Amino acid sequence: MNRMTTAHGGLDLARFPEHPRETLRAWDAADEYLLRHLDGAPGPDGTAPEPTELSGLPGAVVVVGDRWGALTTALVQAGRAPVQVGDSWLAQQATLANLERNGLDPRAVRLLSTRDPLPERVDVLLIRVPKSLALLEDQLHRFAPVIHPGTVVLAAGMVAEVHTSTLMLFEQLIGTTRTSLAVRKARLIHATPEAGMVRPANPWPHRYPLPDGIGPLSGRTVTNHAGVFCAERLDIGTRFFLQHLPGSPRDGSATGPAAGSDPRRIVDLGCGNGVVGTAAALADPGPNSPSSTSPTRRSPRRGRPSPPIRKRAARPVPGRRRDGRDRVRIGRPGAQQPAVPQLSGVHRRHRLADVHRRPRRAAPRR
């Protein structure tokens, strides 16, 4: 845990799940730059902008992509009631934990996923630039109908995250865009919404047919939302995984449980777009097959018929231990930030002994 200082005081912030040996902070220079700009602090050129009015507005103050809740917690500390929109369950849990850690009311924040309905009117839109350009494109498309020419649109990111293509998206979907000078390798993006702008159609979600020779999902259609890994095609790692799942053509094992036996209980950790868990459910249907867990929102699957799947956005199988899971299939954790895969992987390995009583087959990493 580290302490971030703002114009309204200090905040003790930590990532989630909190690790006693964690050395990385729950915020970065881009978060600090954005908060200083909102408070009217002088920029690198010495000029001080007018403080952004965040209270008494008829519309909502929305924070998009707050990675560990630093921006949202700072706004609540300043007496605001923001709406947080993001695709990460870990970020939402970090926000709630940081609010409680600093004695702030978690009920002051409304937490929404990227698929939930947005507020009808947004007066201040604060965006942490995501790594996925597709996710940013989808977010800007969805916010375009609820902003107006008076909306303050301010985005922040590290220099390595802000590219020409990033600025072009703001120009095409929001309006006139300019960037600030860099401070500690962080940069701000100022966009002015334009009334009556003609925008291209939103290409998300993206659907494509799966190839043959990959087991029960051969020839079916998959739906991917923006931000899912390899959203425009089936990546080679997942293809290899599907071809070698138990019951697949190349596996050589039985296609399902023996007649009259109980169905296998399968957990698909880090399920991504859900194709591996869906393939397992189609190959081994039953009331307990499979359960999918992921720190991000999964996209819906399209197929024939709909397999029985219990979906949970959480840490691996919370509250369940030694309940006879027959298989645990682990996908490589998504890179919300460079440290997330390592931390999530360690957490999963620690919990694996509790949920996987009878290991039968080692699954390759995707």
Residue pairs with C-beta under 8 A, 6 or more apart in sequence:
1 12
1 13
1 14
1 18
1 22
1 101
2 12
2 13
2 14
2 25
2 26
3 10
3 11
3 12
3 13
4 10
4 11
4 13
4 25
4 26
4 27
4 31
4 32
4 70
4 74
5 11
6 35
6 39
6 74
6 77
6 78
7 35
7 36
7 39
7 41
7 78
8 74
8 77
8 78
9 77
11 70
11 73
11 74
11 77
11 98
11 102
12 98
12 101
12 102
13 25
13 26
13 27
13 68
13 69
13 70
13 73
13 98
13 101
14 22
14 26
14 68
14 94
14 97
14 98
14 101
15 22
15 24
15 25
15 26
15 68
15 94
15 339
15 343
16 68
16 90
16 91
16 93
16 94
16 97
17 90
17 93
17 315
17 343
17 347
18 97
19 343
22 343
24 339
26 67
26 68
26 69
26 70
26 94
26 98
27 68
27 70
27 71
28 158
28 186
29 158
29 183
29 184
29 185
29 186
30 128
30 129
30 156
30 157
30 158
30 161
30 186
30 187
31 70
31 71
31 74
31 128
31 156
32 184
32 186
33 156
33 180
33 183
33 184
33 186
33 187
33 188
34 71
34 126
34 154
34 156
34 188
35 71
35 74
37 43
37 49
37 52
37 154
37 180
37 188
38 51
38 52
38 54
38 126
38 154
39 51
40 48
40 49
40 50
40 51
40 52
41 48
42 48
43 49
43 180
43 181
43 183
44 180
44 181
44 182
44 183
45 181
52 124
52 152
52 154
54 61
54 75
54 78
54 80
54 124
55 79
55 80
57 123
57 124
58 121
58 123
59 119
59 120
59 121
59 122
59 123
59 124
59 151
60 82
60 83
60 119
60 121
60 122
60 123
60 124
61 75
61 80
61 81
61 82
61 83
61 122
61 123
61 124
61 126
62 82
62 83
62 84
62 85
62 118
62 119
62 122
62 124
62 125
62 126
62 143
63 71
63 72
63 75
63 82
63 83
63 84
63 85
63 126
63 128
64 84
64 85
64 86
64 125
64 126
64 127
64 128
64 139
64 143
65 85
65 86
65 87
65 91
65 127
65 128
65 129
65 130
65 139
66 72
66 84
66 86
66 91
66 95
66 128
67 88
67 91
67 94
67 128
67 336
67 337
68 91
68 94
68 95
68 98
69 84
69 91
69 92
69 94
69 95
69 96
69 97
69 98
69 99
70 98
71 126
71 128
72 82
72 84
72 95
72 99
72 109
73 95
73 98
73 99
73 102
73 104
75 82
76 82
76 99
76 104
76 105
76 108
76 109
77 102
77 104
80 108
81 108
81 109
81 110
82 109
82 110
83 109
83 110
83 112
83 119
84 91
84 92
84 95
84 109
84 110
84 111
84 112
85 112
85 113
85 114
85 116
85 118
85 139
86 92
86 112
86 113
86 114
87 113
87 114
87 135
87 227
87 296
87 297
88 295
88 296
88 336
89 294
89 295
89 296
89 297
89 313
89 314
90 295
90 336
90 340
90 344
91 336
92 111
95 106
95 109
95 111
96 106
96 109
96 111
99 105
99 106
99 108
99 109
100 106
112 118
113 297
114 135
114 138
114 139
114 142
114 225
114 226
114 227
114 297
115 225
115 297
118 142
118 143
118 146
119 146
120 146
121 146
121 148
122 143
122 146
122 147
122 151
123 150
123 151
123 152
124 151
124 152
124 154
125 143
125 147
125 151
125 152
125 153
125 154
126 154
126 155
126 156
127 136
127 139
127 153
127 154
127 155
127 156
127 189
128 155
128 156
128 157
129 136
129 155
129 156
129 157
129 161
129 162
129 166
129 189
130 136
130 139
130 161
130 227
131 161
131 335
132 226
132 227
133 163
133 165
133 166
133 169
134 204
134 226
134 227
134 231
135 226
135 227
136 166
136 169
137 169
137 173
137 202
137 203
137 204
137 226
138 202
138 204
138 225
138 226
138 227
139 226
140 169
140 170
140 173
140 174
141 173
141 199
141 202
141 204
142 202
144 173
144 174
144 197
144 199
147 153
147 174
147 193
148 193
148 195
149 192
149 193
149 194
149 195
150 193
151 193
153 170
153 174
153 190
153 191
153 192
153 193
154 188
154 189
154 190
154 191
155 170
155 188
155 189
155 191
156 186
156 187
156 188
156 189
157 166
157 186
157 187
157 189
158 185
158 186
158 187
159 182
159 185
159 186
159 187
160 185
162 179
162 187
162 189
166 189
167 177
167 179
167 189
170 177
170 189
170 191
171 177
171 191
172 199
172 200
173 197
173 199
174 191
174 192
174 193
174 194
174 197
175 191
175 192
175 193
175 194
175 197
176 191
176 192
176 194
177 189
177 190
177 191
177 192
178 189
178 190
179 187
179 188
179 189
179 190
180 187
180 188
180 189
180 190
181 187
204 225
204 226
205 223
205 224
205 225
205 226
205 299
206 223
206 224
206 226
206 231
206 232
207 221
207 222
207 223
207 224
207 302
208 221
208 222
208 224
208 232
208 233
208 234
209 219
209 220
209 221
209 222
210 217
210 218
210 219
210 220
210 221
210 222
210 234
210 275
211 218
211 219
211 234
211 239
212 218
212 219
213 243
213 249
214 234
214 239
214 242
214 243
214 248
214 279
215 242
215 243
215 245
215 247
215 248
215 249
215 279
215 283
216 247
216 248
216 279
216 282
216 283
217 242
217 275
217 278
217 279
217 282
217 303
220 302
220 303
220 304
221 302
221 303
222 234
222 273
222 275
222 301
222 302
223 273
223 299
223 300
223 301
223 302
224 231
224 232
224 273
224 299
225 231
225 273
225 297
225 299
227 296
228 272
228 273
228 296
228 299
229 235
229 272
229 273
229 334
230 238
231 273
234 275
235 366
237 364
237 365
237 366
238 272
238 275
238 276
238 366
240 364
241 276
241 363
241 364
241 366
242 248
242 275
242 276
242 279
243 249
243 250
244 250
244 251
244 364
245 251
245 276
245 279
245 280
245 283
245 329
246 253
246 283
246 284
246 327
246 361
247 253
247 254
247 255
247 256
247 283
247 284
248 279
248 283
255 283
256 283
256 284
256 285
257 263
257 264
257 284
257 286
262 286
262 288
263 284
263 285
263 286
263 287
263 288
263 289
264 284
264 286
264 288
264 289
264 326
264 327
265 288
265 289
265 290
265 291
265 323
265 324
265 325
265 326
265 327
266 277
266 280
266 281
266 284
266 289
266 290
266 291
266 325
266 326
266 327
266 328
266 329
267 290
267 291
267 292
267 293
267 316
267 317
267 325
267 327
267 328
267 329
267 355
267 356
268 274
268 276
268 277
268 280
268 290
268 291
268 292
268 293
268 329
268 331
269 293
269 294
269 316
269 328
269 329
269 330
269 331
269 348
270 293
270 294
270 295
270 330
270 331
270 332
270 333
270 334
270 344
270 348
270 366
271 277
271 292
271 293
271 294
271 298
271 331
272 294
272 296
272 298
272 331
272 334
272 366
273 298
273 299
273 301
274 292
274 298
274 299
274 301
274 309
274 311
275 301
276 329
276 331
276 366
277 290
277 292
277 309
277 329
278 301
278 303
278 307
278 309
280 289
280 290
280 327
280 329
281 289
281 290
281 307
281 308
281 309
282 303
282 307
284 290
285 307
285 308
286 308
287 308
289 308
290 309
290 310
290 329
291 309
291 310
291 311
291 312
291 317
292 298
292 309
292 310
292 311
292 312
293 312
293 313
293 314
293 315
293 316
293 317
294 313
295 313
295 314
295 315
295 333
295 334
295 336
295 344
296 313
296 334
296 336
297 313
298 311
298 313
312 318
315 347
315 351
316 347
316 348
316 351
316 352
316 355
317 325
317 351
317 355
320 355
321 354
321 355
322 354
322 355
322 357
323 355
323 357
324 357
324 358
325 355
325 356
325 357
326 358
326 360
327 356
327 360
327 361
327 363
328 352
328 355
328 356
328 359
328 363
329 363
330 348
330 363
330 365
331 365
331 366
332 341
332 345
332 365
332 366
333 340
333 341
333 344
333 345
333 348
334 340
334 341
335 341
